């Protein structure tokens, strides 16, 4: 009987300790987060980016990244030399093959449109 009472007292003390520690956990977490926030160092972009890339910093600014690019027309031609020869040769089809493929494509288009 006496052993049971002692055991019960120990259990109560242990439960009380656990509850007290559980109450302390949120405070401890908050303190740790505050310490970590204080450790975060705010650095400028110039400090982060290596000096050799500083000439490109303007491209990544918020103002520059939100604007549209200037529209340009690209009209390049590829001038081939007159002596240019294909290595694998020209792909040629016979007239019969060309007619067959034209009919096949046309029938496929018609069947798709009708369905």
Secondary structure by P-SEA (a helix, b strand, c coil): caaaaaaaaaaaaaaaaaaaaaaaaaaaaaaaaaaaaaabbbbcccccccccccccccccccccccccccbbbbbbbbbbccccccccccccccaaaaaaaaaaaaaaaaaaaac
